[in-house]
């Protein structure tokens, strides 16, 4: 893209939105079609709509479809949550895990394994979700406890401190407990494969609720970008706006990281990429970030399956190897929009 | 801090009381302001540092009282070997590493004007981790193993090279018609993300035992540090710290933004570059000596800022607080769990985070960076 294209795109946001929908759909299609076992597109179609019980059908329906579903869910959730986190803290270094959500989930899982001997993905996912909720409550309470209430700076610092504290505690626990270490290692890397398809409908309500809250939050977030005093004088209730935003971040990030692991890099870069396309208006930025997050995550997952045939490279690694250089190139061309 | 030169008329140092209890000291060529509260924070920090170091030296399998520690340090023959050869180098390494990270963090945060920035976000830690994990996997037990002198020299050198390359990569990629704090942070995110994931990928290649050793290194540890670690560290700090403190008089004006700083006569890009390069060098050297000790670079400047009540992270204060935090964390890491010795990097966050949170909750005014 040349330098002149982006501002033009920012004036025509509906076509760009449709293009992003198409991009995410293409990535999802590729995720169903591409893999270690070659399945022609026609057979994929058959497997989806007229299953006959063949080997191809089983591969597509029980492995690739859930995997694609988790990719869509986590990509949308982390993209939107990242945009919200950067908007609320007004800090380009903010990621969805900044408010303690990710490490809260990890700490609850590790603690569950260490003290109660929890095993099995389906059980400790709910431990992770509960930990995410508690950690973000703690950050919000601590960040808002000072005289000035919850400002972007106190939220960011309280989140960073709680995250570091939990990370230190996790490091201590996994040094003692080999089994917790093993689970944590794989969780930290992040993966879409091998998840139980039954979890998708269980997590979906949380993500949907988070997305609704995020869109409700968008006008308030736009006003907050002008500064708290201006926002207040425009009739916005600052505390309520912050509370809605943090609830949305927690629901989205909690569901995504409990199911698919940390994947921190996605929520960090996607909002910057989306902001380059949408401009700073959160009503557009949030959907852009969600679609771009899903497309990028699924694309990284597909490329990870191709480059290391017949094995795979983890999606988190592929994401950084593809997304990192692309992101640096974009930043160097001055195409990012400042917070 | 005054930017313009000293008042020409007065030759003898004289002090005048400024607002908020600050005093302005003037000599013929320079004038600077001294805030009593900042000085108090530095002095209290130094006292605490001495106490922590004495406790750190005293505790262990062979306990020595604080008084005896000081006597041994002053040259008494008893306990000389244990104090001077075994425990003092470790405590000194901790203090110097903490000081370097605290100062590097203060510089990074002041220049990027971002409270979440630290040497970790400049690609230094991630770069050093990549080269060290690569070196450990490549020379590991599967490849015949490199032990002894090669390991004790090679690993710090690999870390130094990796940290410098990572930091310089961020610096060079962020440079485009000048250096901008915002771009520096974003490029740092990208480079750190790539390097961190290359590190995790390298982890999966190696033998389990090598991965374990590498894991211990990337958590940051002061275990078995001797004079061979202290000397290069002390030499580097002796050169860099005075240079930074002299060069940092531009920080106050740089904080105003590019255009006001230029209007005040600064060469913005050059001044910012020199300070960032100094921060990269300080953090790389610290990481080479002890591994990436987490959270010190982020927390020390923020704690120092809140304790001394300044508008931006105070450099000397951050340096002292960084040293106190690291030595205090090492004291806990060595002694709190009996025979199990934790890496210091695990404890710095557990010790520093609650204190930073307490300062945040207690703060009576909106702090800004």
Boltz contact constraints between the chains, C-beta under 6 A:
constraints:
  - contact:
      token1: [A, 91]
      token2: [B, 116]
      max_distance: 6.0
  - contact:
      token1: [A, 92]
      token2: [B, 185]
      max_distance: 6.0
  - contact:
      token1: [A, 92]
      token2: [B, 186]
      max_distance: 6.0
  - contact:
      token1: [A, 93]
      token2: [B, 116]
      max_distance: 6.0
  - contact:
      token1: [A, 142]
      token2: [B, 357]
      max_distance: 6.0
  - contact:
      token1: [A, 142]
      token2: [B, 361]
      max_distance: 6.0
  - contact:
      token1: [A, 145]
      token2: [B, 361]
      max_distance: 6.0
  - contact:
      token1: [A, 146]
      token2: [B, 361]
      max_distance: 6.0
  - contact:
      token1: [A, 146]
      token2: [B, 363]
      max_distance: 6.0
  - contact:
      token1: [A, 147]
      token2: [B, 364]
      max_distance: 6.0
  - contact:
      token1: [A, 148]
      token2: [B, 366]
      max_distance: 6.0
  - contact:
      token1: [A, 151]
      token2: [B, 366]
      max_distance: 6.0
  - contact:
      token1: [A, 154]
      token2: [B, 360]
      max_distance: 6.0
  - contact:
      token1: [A, 156]
      token2: [B, 116]
      max_distance: 6.0
  - contact:
      token1: [A, 157]
      token2: [B, 115]
      max_distance: 6.0
  - contact:
      token1: [A, 157]
      token2: [B, 360]
      max_distance: 6.0
  - contact:
      token1: [A, 158]
      token2: [B, 360]
      max_distance: 6.0
  - contact:
      token1: [A, 160]
      token2: [B, 116]
      max_distance: 6.0
  - contact:
      token1: [A, 161]
      token2: [B, 353]
      max_distance: 6.0
  - contact:
      token1: [A, 161]
      token2: [B, 356]
      max_distance: 6.0
  - contact:
      token1: [A, 161]
      token2: [B, 357]
      max_distance: 6.0
  - contact:
      token1: [A, 164]
      token2: [B, 295]
      max_distance: 6.0
  - contact:
      token1: [A, 164]
      token2: [B, 349]
      max_distance: 6.0
  - contact:
      token1: [A, 164]
      token2: [B, 353]
      max_distance: 6.0
  - contact:
      token1: [A, 165]
      token2: [B, 349]
      max_distance: 6.0
  - contact:
      token1: [A, 165]
      token2: [B, 353]
      max_distance: 6.0
  - contact:
      token1: [A, 168]
      token2: [B, 346]
      max_distance: 6.0
  - contact:
      token1: [A, 168]
      token2: [B, 349]
      max_distance: 6.0
  - contact:
      token1: [A, 168]
      token2: [B, 350]
      max_distance: 6.0
  - contact:
      token1: [A, 171]
      token2: [B, 346]
      max_distance: 6.0
  - contact:
      token1: [A, 172]
      token2: [B, 346]
      max_distance: 6.0
  - contact:
      token1: [A, 189]
      token2: [B, 200]
      max_distance: 6.0
  - contact:
      token1: [A, 265]
      token2: [B, 193]
      max_distance: 6.0
  - contact:
      token1: [A, 268]
      token2: [B, 189]
      max_distance: 6.0
  - contact:
      token1: [A, 317]
      token2: [B, 197]
      max_distance: 6.0
  - contact:
      token1: [A, 317]
      token2: [B, 201]
      max_distance: 6.0
  - contact:
      token1: [A, 320]
      token2: [B, 193]
      max_distance: 6.0
  - contact:
      token1: [A, 320]
      token2: [B, 194]
      max_distance: 6.0
  - contact:
      token1: [A, 320]
      token2: [B, 197]
      max_distance: 6.0
  - contact:
      token1: [A, 324]
      token2: [B, 190]
      max_distance: 6.0
  - contact:
      token1: [A, 324]
      token2: [B, 193]
      max_distance: 6.0
  - contact:
      token1: [A, 324]
      token2: [B, 194]
      max_distance: 6.0
  - contact:
      token1: [A, 327]
      token2: [B, 190]
      max_distance: 6.0
  - contact:
      token1: [A, 328]
      token2: [B, 173]
      max_distance: 6.0
  - contact:
      token1: [A, 328]
      token2: [B, 187]
      max_distance: 6.0
  - contact:
      token1: [A, 328]
      token2: [B, 190]
      max_distance: 6.0
  - contact:
      token1: [A, 331]
      token2: [B, 183]
      max_distance: 6.0
  - contact:
      token1: [A, 331]
      token2: [B, 186]
      max_distance: 6.0
  - contact:
      token1: [A, 331]
      token2: [B, 187]
      max_distance: 6.0
  - contact:
      token1: [A, 332]
      token2: [B, 176]
      max_distance: 6.0
